[in-house]
Amino acid sequence: MSQQGVEQGGSRYLYDSFDAAAARIEANERVAQERWTGLEYRLGQIEGLLDRLERRIWFGVYGVAAFLLAQGAEALLKAAMR
C-alpha cells in the first residue's frame, strides 16, 4: 500500500490530492460575501430613498397644516372686521 502525501519519486502532483471540496467552499464563501456586500449597498440606497420620501411627506403635512391655519386666521380676521 502506498501512503498519500509521501513522496515516492516523481512529481508531487501525482501524490498530493487536490482538495476540491475546500476550493468549492472558499469560492462559495467569496460569492456569498460579494452578494452580501451588494445587498448592503442596495439596502443603503433604499434607506436613503425612504428618508427622502419621509421628508417629502412631512413637508406635505406641514404645508397642509399651514394652509389650514392660514384659512383659520383669514376667517378670524374677516369675522373681526364685520
Residue, then its C-alpha position, 0 to 999 in steps of 0.5 A: m500500500s502506498q501512503q498519500g502525501v509521501e513522496q515516492g519519486g516523481s512529481r508531487y502532483l501525482y501524490d498530493s490530492f487536490d482538495a476540491a471540496a475546500a476550493r468549492i467552499e472558499a469560492n462559495e464563501r467569496v460569492a456569498q460575501e460579494r452578494w452580501t456586500g451588494l445587498e448592503y449597498r442596495l439596502g443603503q440606497i433604499e434607506g436613503l430613498l425612504d428618508r427622502l420620501e419621509r421628508r417629502i411627506w412631512f413637508g406635505v403635512y406641514g404645508v397642509a397644516a399651514f394652509l389650514l391655519a392660514q384659512g383659520a386666521e383669514a376667517l378670524l380676521k374677516a369675522a373681526m372686521r364685520 
